[in-house]
Structures are given as C-alpha cells and as structure tokens.
Amino acid sequence: MKLNDLRDNPGARKARMVVGRGIGSGKGKTSGRGVKGQKARTGVSIRGFEGGQMPLHRRIPKRGFVNIFAKDYAELNLGRLQQAIETGKVDAKQPITAATLLAAGVIAKSKDGVRILGKGELKAKVELTVAGASKSAIAAVEKAGGKITITTPAKKQEAA
C-alpha cells in the first residue's frame, strides 16, 4: 500500500449541498429557503415565537420551585463500596474519604461531597469521612464494626 492509495471509506464524507446555481440545479433561486420574510434571511433564530400569540412555554402554568442552595451529593451505596474493597480499588484498612473514592474511580465526581446510602451489604470494617449518610447506612457501617464521620452539619429540626 502506498500513500497515494489511501482513501476514505465510500460514503464516509458527504459533499456539501451547492445552492444558488440556477433553477435547473434543484436548489437554485431561493436556495431552499422559500420566499421573502425574516426566515429567508441569514442569521435569524426566532425559536418559541408564535407570531405575537403568547408562546406555549409562557401559557402553561409553572409548578414547584428549584432550591438554588440545595447541595448535590455524589451518592454511593454500601454494596458498591464493598465491591470496590473486594476488587482492591479501595483499601479498607485506611480511612476512606471523597478524595480516596475519586482516585479509585468508585465515584465519577465529588460534586458537593459524598453521601453514603444503605443499599447493599457491607462486610468490611471501614472508617469513612463523608459529607452525609442515611440512617440505614450508618447502622450498617457500625454493625460491620466500622466508624462513619459526617462533615456536613445536620439541619436543625424545627419545633412543631
């Protein structure tokens, strides 16, 4: 094989449509844009505009609200943690933190911290330092002989 024999696979590169080259070409005169008006011109985007009528996204009632101060935690189930310990990604004898889990590839992103959830079974005795944990997760870690330290302060319970 020589360099001049190298070719792309057939159909790998699609040729760009040539427009505005006469009526006989099939894409002449208006170049497939129709006739006149704002949309026939270049550089126009009027998404959501309904000709002066109130747009659909403004007619439909809004529900609920989004808390902009809400924390987004990286969730980790106990079963996944046990699996990481068994495969040797995480050392159970060393204290486990968000940085340890991130380096081992157990979590993809640390986000606002790691929150441990109770799904699955934990057999290893571990020492965890995380942003949060569910009650079932704390119970499971302590049952296995481990210890869990939560760094984020708990929300104050309002007296009803």
N, C-alpha and C positions, 0 to 999 in steps of 0.2 A: 504494500500500500504506500502511495506517495501523498505528499501534502496536497497536491492538486487534485487528488481523487476524493478528498474528504467532502462529504455532502451532508446536509441536514436530512432527517427523515422526511419522506414525502408527506406534505400536509402539516408539518411542524410549524411553519411560518405562513400566516395568512396575509396576503397582499392587501394593502390599504385601498379602500374604495376611492377611485378617482372621480371627483364630482365637478360639475360645471364645464363639461367639454362637449356641449351640443345636445340637442334633443334626442338624436339618434343613439346616444350612449346609454340612455335609460336613467341617468342621473344628471341630466343637463338642466338648463334654465334655472329652476329654483333649487337645484341640488338636494332634492328630497325634503326640503323644509316647508313645502306648501307655499302659500302666497301671503305676502304682506304681514303686518301685525308684529307685536313685540317678540313673539316666539320665533319669527323668521330671522330676527337679527342675532348677532353674536353676543355672547356674554350675558345672557339673561337667565335667571332662575327665579321662578315665581311659585315654588312648591307651597302647597297649602292655601294658595289664593283661589277664591271661588267667585271671582267677578264682582266683588263688593258684598256678596252674601256673607253672613257670619260663618267663618270656617268651621268645619266639623269639630276640630280639636278645641274650639272655644265654645261650641254649643253644648257639648257633653259636660254634665256636672262632675266636679272633682270630688274625690273621696279620700279621707285619711290625711296623714301628713308624714313627712320624712324628717326624722330627727337628724340634724346635721352634726350633732355632737356624739352620736352613737358610735361605740367602738366596734370595729370589725376585727374579730379574732380569727386566727387560724385554728380550726378545730382539729383535734386529734383524739381518736378513740383508743381505748386501752388495748384492744385487740391488735391494732396497727402498731402500737408501741411494743407489744410483746413480740410481734412478728419481726420488727426491726432488731430487737435484742437477740432473738434466735438466729437471725441471719448474720449477726455480728456487725451490723451497721452502728449500733449504739452499745456502749459498754455500761452494763447495769451497775457495776461497782463504783463508777464515777458519778458525781452529781450531774443530772440532766437538766439543761436549760434550753431556751429557744434557739440560741446560737448553736448548741450541740446538735439539735434536731435538724436545723437548717443545713449545717455542714454535712450531716449524714444523708441528707436527701429525703428525710421522713416527711418534712413539710416543704412546700414549694416556696412560700413567702411567709415571713414572720408577721406581716400586717401590723396590728396594734398589740400583738402579743399572742401567746398560745393558750388555748383553753382546752383542758382535758375533759373528755366525755366518757361515760361509763360503759359503752357498748364493747363487748368482748371480754376476754378473761385475761387477767394479769397474774402470772405465776412468779415472776422475778421480784426480788426485793430491790426497790429503786428509791432514789432520793430526787424528787422533782422540784424545780423552781420555775413556776409558770405564772401567767397573768390571771388565770382563772381556772376553776374546775367545778364540775357538777357534784352534788352531794353523793351520788352513787359512785362517781369516780374516786372521790376522797375516801369513801368507805372501802372500796376495792383495793386501793393502794395500801391503806392501813391494815387491811385483812391479810395482804401478802407480806406484811412486815416492813413496808416502806414508809416514807415520810413525804408529805407534799407541802410546799411553801407557796403561798399565793402572794404575789407582789402588788396587785391592784387592790386598793381599799374597797371593802364591800359597801354597797349602797345603804344608807340609813333607812331603817324601817319607820314609816310614819305611824304615829299612834292614831287609831281609828276612832 
